Amino acid sequence: MTSHDTAILRANETFYRAFSTGDYATMARLWAEQAPVTCLHPGLPALIGRETVMQSWRQILTQSTQLTMRCDHAHVQLFGESAVVTCYEANGDEPAHLAATNVFVREGDQWRMVHHHAGPLARAISRPPPRAGLN
Amino acid sequence: MTSHDTAILRANETFYRAFSTGDYATMARLWAEQAPVTCLHPGLPALIGRETVMQSWRQILTQSTQLTMRCDHAHVQLFGESAVVTCYEANGDEPAHLAATNVFVREGDQWRMVHHHAGPLARAISRPPPRAGLN
């Protein structure tokens, strides 16, 4: 794993932590400012442009029912200055019920999100066992 | 629209044409050879690596029930040597029932696919009206 992979996985974790804690400020900093952004929330039409995408996150993160989002089996594809992360999303300790594509690009020294797409899994995927030495 | 956008949209159309005509050879040429590839078919776990991804396409493209896949509202995000296309997928003349993320990278002078993710839309999206002068 390269240092870029590590930084991209950290950005991906930042996304799910901001999602789980309702932290709009962190979510807004994570999404790219210069590169174009889009978002496909589960089942919904595409959101295009930073203002539209961030408005959706403001609504999601301030709703009364807070979700604790977990990301399992994150896998990085690195393409120079951009990267795709695929992973499974779960609520709390439940099996994962969504598959996600998260795309990041480098802006300055930061990996920032430019696209998120989450869609349902036909069969939920169990949480992977904790890896020895990481707990 | 830049010449890159046009070439990326053409690669995206190649994907749906190969899908619709069961053209495995074209599909195999479209997917990247050097860059890492992944695929999230609707509802299914992630496929990682060219051999696994292409095996899935061989199965899909040789099945007896041929699908005629249409791609509506394709939208390009260009990030230098990579690009994300979002669009809606439909069968034949039906309203679109899937949202898709297609990621491409440049290999030599070709835009080649490195990731495909399709997931269901909660509400089908009607086919856009034909644009004047294009028919």
Interface residues (C-beta under 8 A of the other chain):
Chain A: A35 P36 V37 T38 L40 P42 G43 L44 P45 A46 I48 H73 H75 Q77 L78 F79 G80 E81 S82 V84 T86 Y88 A99 T101 V103 V105 V114 H115 H117 A118 G119 P120 L121 A122 R123 I125
Chain B: A35 P36 V37 T38 L40 P42 G43 L44 P45 A46 I48 H73 H75 Q77 L78 F79 G80 E81 S82 V84 T86 Y88 A99 T101 V103 V105 V114 H115 H117 A118 G119 P120 L121 A122 R123 I125
